Amino acid sequence: MTLRVLAPVAGTVLDLTEVPDPVFSGAIVGPGVAVDPGDAETAEAVAPVAGTIMKIHPHAFVIVTEAGRGVLVHLGLDTVQLGGEGFTLHAAEKDVVEQGQVLVTWSPAAVRAGGRSAVTPVIALEGKADQLTTTATAGHTVSPGDELFAWS
């Protein structure tokens, strides 16, 4: 079964190798893509897949689908250091969510103003690169809910 993974945020698609963090750019936690949300004052992060929220922090969340596949969304880089400041959660761990449901409101502009990157990796946890077919290639602009990749 193929899982269609949607963009959690609006912005420009980046190849994972372009993410300025070795854990993500080296696909250590899994393959995927990233989205650069630019300098939006306020942005909503939506669920890229339907499933159960297994972990949610203000800056990141993991959703596990009914089939057991996990997708990680990390809102910006080094944003854990913000201690949740500038992020508003709209869901909690163990919530069952629909694809496209708003989970977090945040400010990419505030993240950048604090000297951090707002680049948002979207990772197929425990996936393999050859299982992903990228739909939105690097340089393309996406809106929340646009397909990023298919995971077969």
KEKE-3310 file (N, C-alpha, C; in steps of 0.2 Angstrom, whole numbers, plus 5000, padded with zeros to 4 digits):
npx = (5004:5003:5008:5003:5011:5009:5012:5016:5017:5017:5028:5044:5051:5064:5078:5083:5096:5100:5097:5102:5108:5116:5110:5097:5101:5109:5101:5099:5089:5079:5073:5067:5060:5062:5054:5055:5048:5050:5048:5036:5025:5015:5011:5003:5005:5001:4994:5003:4999:4986:4982:4988:4994:5010:5020:5022:5028:5031:5039:5040:5033:5027:5018:5009:5003:4988:4993:5005:5016:5028:5028:5039:5038:5048:5048:5057:5075:5085:5075:5071:5077:5070:5061:5047:5042:5033:5026:5011:5001:4988:4984:4986:4997:4993:4981:4969:4971:4966:4972:4979:4974:4975:4989:4999:5002:5014:5028:5038:5046:5049:5057:5068:5072:5078:5089:5089:5086:5071:5068:5059:5060:5052:5050:5051:5050:5060:5060:5065:5076:5073:5060:5053:5044:5047:5035:5034:5046:5063:5064:5051:5036:5025:5009:5001:4995:4997:5004:5019:5028:5027:5025:5030)
npy = (4994:5011:5026:5042:5056:5072:5090:5098:5112:5128:5133:5132:5118:5108:5097:5084:5083:5096:5102:5111:5103:5089:5077:5077:5080:5069:5059:5051:5049:5045:5044:5058:5074:5092:5107:5124:5137:5151:5168:5169:5177:5171:5154:5138:5122:5106:5090:5078:5065:5054:5047:5042:5053:5050:5056:5073:5089:5106:5110:5099:5084:5067:5056:5041:5030:5020:5008:5007:5015:5028:5046:5060:5077:5091:5106:5119:5121:5116:5121:5116:5122:5133:5130:5129:5142:5153:5144:5136:5123:5112:5100:5084:5071:5054:5058:5055:5059:5068:5068:5083:5091:5104:5106:5113:5130:5142:5153:5156:5167:5172:5162:5163:5176:5173:5168:5155:5141:5140:5129:5115:5098:5083:5068:5050:5039:5025:5022:5018:5025:5021:5018:5029:5040:5055:5068:5082:5091:5098:5115:5118:5126:5123:5121:5119:5103:5099:5086:5079:5067:5050:5035:5019)
npz = (5000:4996:5004:5004:5007:5014:5012:5027:5029:5021:5008:5000:4992:4998:4994:5004:5007:5007:5019:5033:5043:5050:5055:5048:5035:5032:5032:5043:5052:5044:5027:5016:5013:5013:5018:5015:5024:5022:5027:5035:5045:5053:5054:5049:5054:5047:5048:5040:5036:5040:5056:5072:5084:5090:5097:5102:5102:5105:5094:5085:5079:5078:5068:5068:5056:5053:5047:5053:5049:5052:5052:5054:5058:5059:5065:5060:5063:5077:5086:5097:5107:5110:5119:5117:5116:5105:5098:5096:5102:5094:5097:5105:5112:5107:5101:5088:5072:5057:5040:5035:5045:5057:5067:5074:5077:5072:5071:5058:5055:5067:5072:5063:5066:5078:5075:5070:5059:5049:5041:5037:5040:5033:5037:5033:5044:5048:5035:5019:5006:4993:4994:4992:4982:4976:4974:4974:4969:4973:4974:4970:4974:4988:4996:5012:5013:5000:4990:4995:4994:4989:4998:4996)
capx = (5000:5007:5006:5004:5013:5007:5016:5013:5018:5018:5035:5048:5053:5071:5081:5085:5103:5101:5095:5108:5108:5118:5105:5092:5104:5112:5095:5100:5082:5075:5073:5061:5061:5060:5050:5057:5042:5051:5048:5029:5024:5012:5010:5000:5008:4995:4996:5005:4996:4981:4985:4989:5000:5014:5024:5021:5032:5029:5043:5040:5028:5027:5011:5010:4997:4985:4998:5011:5022:5028:5031:5041:5039:5052:5047:5064:5081:5087:5070:5069:5080:5065:5056:5040:5040:5031:5022:5004:4999:4981:4983:4990:4999:4987:4975:4969:4970:4965:4977:4977:4971:4980:4992:5003:5003:5020:5031:5044:5049:5052:5062:5073:5074:5082:5096:5088:5083:5064:5067:5055:5060:5047:5054:5048:5054:5062:5059:5071:5075:5071:5053:5050:5044:5046:5030:5036:5054:5066:5062:5044:5032:5019:5004:4999:4991:5000:5008:5027:5030:5023:5030:5028)
capy = (5000:5017:5031:5049:5061:5079:5095:5101:5119:5131:5135:5130:5111:5107:5091:5083:5085:5104:5104:5113:5099:5083:5072:5076:5079:5063:5054:5047:5047:5042:5048:5062:5080:5097:5113:5131:5141:5158:5172:5170:5179:5165:5148:5133:5115:5102:5083:5076:5059:5052:5042:5043:5057:5046:5061:5080:5094:5112:5111:5093:5079:5060:5053:5034:5028:5013:5003:5007:5019:5034:5052:5065:5084:5095:5113:5122:5117:5119:5125:5113:5127:5138:5128:5130:5149:5155:5138:5134:5116:5111:5093:5081:5064:5049:5060:5052:5065:5067:5071:5090:5094:5109:5103:5118:5137:5144:5159:5155:5173:5173:5157:5165:5181:5171:5165:5148:5140:5138:5124:5110:5092:5079:5061:5044:5036:5018:5021:5017:5030:5018:5017:5036:5044:5062:5071:5089:5091:5104:5122:5119:5129:5119:5123:5114:5098:5097:5080:5079:5061:5044:5030:5012)
capz = (5000:4995:5008:5001:5013:5012:5015:5033:5029:5014:5006:4995:4994:4997:4994:5011:5007:5008:5026:5036:5050:5048:5056:5043:5028:5031:5032:5049:5055:5038:5021:5016:5010:5018:5016:5018:5025:5021:5033:5036:5052:5056:5049:5052:5052:5047:5048:5033:5036:5045:5061:5079:5086:5095:5100:5100:5106:5101:5088:5081:5080:5075:5067:5065:5052:5055:5044:5057:5047:5056:5049:5058:5055:5063:5063:5060:5066:5084:5089:5104:5112:5111:5125:5116:5114:5099:5096:5099:5100:5094:5097:5110:5111:5107:5097:5081:5067:5049:5035:5034:5052:5060:5074:5077:5074:5074:5067:5055:5055:5074:5072:5059:5070:5084:5072:5068:5052:5049:5037:5041:5037:5034:5037:5033:5049:5047:5028:5014:5001:4987:4994:4992:4976:4977:4970:4974:4969:4975:4971:4969:4980:4990:5001:5016:5010:4993:4991:4995:4992:4990:5002:4994)
cpx = (5004:5004:5008:5005:5013:5012:5013:5013:5019:5025:5038:5051:5061:5073:5083:5092:5105:5099:5102:5109:5110:5114:5100:5096:5107:5107:5096:5094:5077:5075:5067:5063:5060:5057:5053:5051:5044:5051:5041:5029:5021:5011:5007:5003:5002:4998:4997:5001:4991:4984:4984:4995:5004:5018:5023:5024:5030:5033:5043:5035:5029:5020:5012:5003:4994:4990:5004:5017:5022:5031:5032:5041:5042:5051:5053:5069:5083:5082:5068:5072:5075:5060:5049:5038:5039:5028:5016:5002:4991:4979:4987:4992:4993:4981:4975:4967:4969:4971:4975:4975:4977:4982:4996:5003:5010:5022:5038:5049:5053:5058:5069:5076:5079:5088:5095:5085:5076:5063:5064:5056:5054:5050:5050:5052:5054:5060:5065:5070:5072:5063:5049:5050:5042:5041:5032:5043:5057:5065:5055:5041:5026:5015:5003:4994:4993:5004:5016:5030:5026:5028:5027:5031)
cpy = (5006:5022:5038:5053:5068:5084:5098:5108:5121:5133:5132:5123:5111:5099:5090:5084:5092:5106:5105:5109:5092:5077:5071:5076:5073:5057:5049:5044:5044:5047:5053:5068:5086:5103:5119:5135:5149:5161:5174:5172:5174:5160:5142:5126:5110:5095:5080:5069:5058:5047:5045:5047:5053:5051:5068:5084:5100:5112:5104:5088:5072:5058:5046:5032:5021:5007:5003:5011:5026:5040:5057:5072:5088:5102:5118:5118:5120:5122:5122:5118:5132:5137:5129:5137:5150:5149:5137:5127:5116:5104:5090:5074:5059:5052:5057:5058:5063:5071:5078:5094:5098:5106:5108:5124:5139:5150:5158:5161:5174:5168:5160:5171:5179:5167:5158:5147:5138:5132:5118:5103:5087:5072:5055:5039:5028:5017:5020:5022:5027:5017:5023:5038:5051:5065:5079:5090:5098:5110:5123:5122:5125:5123:5118:5109:5096:5091:5081:5073:5055:5038:5023:5007)
cpz = (5000:5000:5005:5007:5010:5015:5021:5033:5022:5014:5000:4996:4993:4997:5002:5012:5008:5015:5030:5043:5048:5049:5051:5036:5026:5031:5038:5052:5050:5032:5021:5012:5015:5014:5019:5018:5024:5028:5035:5044:5056:5051:5053:5050:5053:5047:5041:5031:5041:5050:5068:5081:5092:5100:5098:5105:5102:5094:5083:5083:5076:5074:5065:5062:5055:5052:5048:5054:5050:5052:5054:5054:5061:5061:5064:5063:5072:5088:5095:5109:5114:5117:5123:5114:5107:5095:5100:5097:5099:5094:5103:5108:5111:5103:5090:5077:5060:5046:5034:5040:5055:5066:5078:5073:5077:5070:5064:5055:5062:5075:5069:5063:5075:5081:5070:5061:5053:5045:5041:5037:5038:5032:5037:5038:5048:5040:5025:5008:4995:4988:4993:4984:4977:4972:4969:4975:4971:4971:4969:4975:4981:4995:5005:5013:5003:4994:4990:4992:4993:4993:5000:4999)
residu = (MET:THR:LEU:ARG:VAL:LEU:ALA:PRO:VAL:ALA:GLY:THR:VAL:LEU:ASP:LEU:THR:GLU:VAL:PRO:ASP:PRO:VAL:PHE:SER:GLY:ALA:ILE:VAL:GLY:PRO:GLY:VAL:ALA:VAL:ASP:PRO:GLY:ASP:ALA:GLU:THR:ALA:GLU:ALA:VAL:ALA:PRO:VAL:ALA:GLY:THR:ILE:MET:LYS:ILE:HIS:PRO:HIS:ALA:PHE:VAL:ILE:VAL:THR:GLU:ALA:GLY:ARG:GLY:VAL:LEU:VAL:HIS:LEU:GLY:LEU:ASP:THR:VAL:GLN:LEU:GLY:GLY:GLU:GLY:PHE:THR:LEU:HIS:ALA:ALA:GLU:LYS:ASP:VAL:VAL:GLU:GLN:GLY:GLN:VAL:LEU:VAL:THR:TRP:SER:PRO:ALA:ALA:VAL:ARG:ALA:GLY:GLY:ARG:SER:ALA:VAL:THR:PRO:VAL:ILE:ALA:LEU:GLU:GLY:LYS:ALA:ASP:GLN:LEU:THR:THR:THR:ALA:THR:ALA:GLY:HIS:THR:VAL:SER:PRO:GLY:ASP:GLU:LEU:PHE:ALA:TRP:SER)
# end
